[in-house]
Amino acid sequence: MGNEINPIILKLKGTKNTLDTSKLVGLQRTEQNKAIFDRFDIDRNGVLDQSEAKNLSNALYSENKTQKGASKDTTISQREMNRAFGNNTDSFAALNALAEQQAAFVDGKEYKEQNGENITRLYQSNIDSKYSYRAETTGDGTTKLTNTDGSYEISNGDTRKLYTADNKLTEIRYKGGGYEKYDPQSGNIQEKYEIQDGNIERHTYYNADGQVIKTKEQHVDHAYVIQEFDPTSETPDKPTIIKVQSQTYEYTFDSMEDVENNRPSSFITNHQYRNTSLDFKVEETKYTYDDNGNITAVTTFTNEQGERETKTTITDADGNPIEEKEDTKEATTYTVKPGSGNNAVAAGILKELGAEVNAENIKTVLDSLQSEMKYKYKGTPCFGANQEITIPKNLIEKFKQTTPENSDTTLYMNQNLGANPDNDLYNIGENYA
């Protein structure tokens, strides 16, 4: 029936090896298993596909059924392989090599095969195919490593050449314990890696004009310090953003001075990093500092019910609590409802703050939230669906008042803006974006 494979487990007589015929797809040709591939790799691409695997499985199954009956757990010997494949094919040795490759793949380990001075290494990731590779090293020390996406690299001594699937070349030259990555056509450096002061690993990244756009440092046993630069600015040597980053957390700073004084602008942690999407944030805190050194920390986190909540903590410069507010989502954050235009978002925030919804107040809110408009609709900056907006403190203070009678957001939008999709004050395309 179709390309279904007879699932049997073959025990190779005289060895500890077994071969599972249901796991033949994806096995690769090597020098030691070529007697099998010469017969069953019909398209000659060096990898068994479903149809080829079925043909091999049927041949092995037929031989064992003839000799042992219909048992699914069978032992196959060299004599039986010679009878099925011919005495001069080295088929039994090839089957053993194929079984060892399969065992390595199933266990998530690298398969290594040495033939004289040549070495073949194969790895098939059980997590993501992008980590799989085939590496072949010749007697002169040259290694070619091929990835599943068609990209490959060739290395020998202090030189390593990286090719994309469409053969675009990047060259790496090793020296002094580090390396430099170049574009051979332009001669421009793309990345430099070096070890400074014996224990600081430093990566420097460059744009096409050779200007520094990012640096990444890691002290031994410490997190990475990442700095990003804008070469087109008036101060190209001054970082535009600084991050201190590990696998489970990330601090963001506005300057090196803030790093030295431990004044982060934000902090993100994800205690479930390895089991979740990288975009999943367990906890995020944004910090602001006043002229007296007081620190306001607004933390957004996921509660036990799986809902996002916020907590605001205010401390003095020494870390002593001044004021603490829990479950203050209504007063400090607002979640954008899908389909809401900019003005609808502003109106919703005004309602949360207990303020009157009118054109002037909507403009005030939007003027204060320009940096939160991280998306675009038909070229116009806007908010994103389900985006969580931190309401600026100045708006909270300005609109601390009781909601006027009958000024419900929906009522106001309908009566005063007409809830009209063509009304610029109601939709995204207003003049305040």
Buried (B, 14 or more C-beta within 10 A) or exposed (E): EEEEBBEBEBBBBEEEBBBBBEBBBBBBBBBBBBBBBBBBBEEEEEBBBBEBBBBBBBBBBEBBBEBEEEEEEBBBBBEBBBBBBEEEBBBBBBBBBBBBBBBBBEEEEEBBBEEEEEBBBBBBEEEEEEEBBBBBBEEEEEBBBBBBEEBBBBBBEEEBBBBEEEEEBBBBEBEEEBBBBBBEEEEBBBBBBBEEEEEBBBBBBBBEEEEBBBBBBBBEEEBBBBBBBBEEEEEEEEBBBBBBBEEBBBBBBBBEEBBEEEBBBBBBBBEEBEEEEEEEBBBBBBBBBEEEEBBBBBBBBEEEEEEBBBBBBBBEEEEEEEEEEEEBBEBBBBBBEEEBBBBBBBBBBBBBBBBBBBBEBBBBBBEBBEEBBEBEBEEBBBBBEEBBBBBBBEBBEBBEEEBEEEBBBEEBBEEBBEEEEEBBBBBBBBEBB
